């Protein structure tokens, strides 16, 4: 697809039986719409918004997606931290299928690697960028793919 512009959050959030929203690999800009998670209508099971140019933070209202099992946000310009209540073993669980159950893991990493880290696909397993706070500021987006930017350049 080659869609662009803002995601129409209010219109999409008012759809009573919207369960799957796939808008990945387009040219959407602006914030993730908080209206998508309207009270009493938050029935989304899968939300794929990766590989756009979305910015801002993940809305706290997304914790209302209590049945969400696939949520992909990597490859955007999203910052901040994920709402911790959205991170759990059921979200993007296929990323942990080869991880031993006793292994320590952060379920938020299955949605997007935190700022200051990168991964091949922007999700688990995440590699922390060397360079401390300077590297975190240089690699500030959630779900950053590829290699860490050199913070000294």
N, C-alpha and C positions, 0 to 999 in steps of 0.2 A: 504494500500500500504506500501511498504518498500523501497521507493526510497531514494537515498542519493547523496551527492555531491553538486556542485554549481548549482544554477538555470541558465539555458542557456539563459541569457537575450537577447543577440543579435539575436539568432535564433528565440526565441519566439517573440521578438519585430518586426521582419521582416514579420511575418505572417499577411497578409492584413485583414483577417476576424476573428482574434482572439478576441472573445467577453467575453468568460468565461474561467478562469484559476483556477482550483481547485487542489492545491498541498499541502493541509493541511494534518496534521498528518503523516508526513514522517520524514526523517532525513536530510533534506537539511541544508547546512551550508553556511557561508559567507554572503555577503551583498545582500540586495534586489537590483536586477539589474536595474539601471537607464535606460538602453537601452530598457527596456520593454515599455517605454513611448516615442518612437521615434516620431519626428515631422511628422505630416501628417498620422501617423498610430496608434495613441493612441485611440483605439476604445473599450477598455476593459470596460465591464459593471460590472463584478464581478471578484474580485481577492481574493482568499482564500489562505493565506499562514500561517495560525495559526498552532501552535503546531509543530514547527520544531526547528532548532537551528540556525536560521538566526541571523546575528549580524550587527552592524553598525547603520546607521540612515535610515529613510524613505527618498528616493531621492526627491529633490524638483521638479524634472521633472514629478512626479506623479500628479501634478496639471493639467497636460495635459489630464488626464482622465476625461474629462468634462461631461461624461455621466455615470460615475462610481456610482453605488448605493449600492453595497455590497463590503466592504473592511475589511478583518479580518486579524489582525497581532499579536494578543495576543499569549502568550505562546512561545515566542522567546527570543532572547537576544538583542533586539533592544533598542537603547538608543537615547538620544536627545529629541527634540520636533517634533511633526508632523508639516509639512508645513501647516500653518493656512488656506491657500486657498483651501486645500483639505477637510476641515471640514465644513460641512453644514447640513441643515435639511434633505437633501435627502439621506445622507450616513447612512447606517444601521438604517434607520428610525424605524424599528420594535422595537428597543430598547427603543424608546420613546413613544410607542403606549399607555401606561398606565400613562404617565406623563401629568398632566394638562397643557394646552397651556400657561398659565400665569407663570408656574414654571421657575425659572432661571436654565439654563443648558448650558453646554459646549459641543458643537457638536463633538469636538475632542474625548471626553470621549466615544462616541459611536464606535470609531475605536479602541482605547486602552486607558486604564487609564494611566495617566502620571507617571513618576518616582516619587517615594515616596508615592505611593498609591497602593491599591490592590482591587480586586473584585472577586466575585465567578467565573466569566468567563473572567476576565481581562478587561472587558468593563463596561460601565454604568450599575448600579450606582457604582461609585468609592469611596473608603474609604481612606482618608488620613492617613498615618502612623504617629503615635505619635513619637516625638523625633526631630523634626526640620530638619536641614540640615544633621545631622548624619544619620537620618532615611532615608532621600532621597538618600544619597550615598549608604547605605546598600541595599536599595530596588530600584536599579537604572534602572531596565528594564521597558520599556513600556508594558502595558498589563499584569502585573504580577497578577497571580492568587493565591488564598488561603489567607494566613495570612501574615502580615508584619513580616519581619525578625527582631529579637530583636537586636537593634543597640548596646546594651551594651555587647553582647557576642562576 
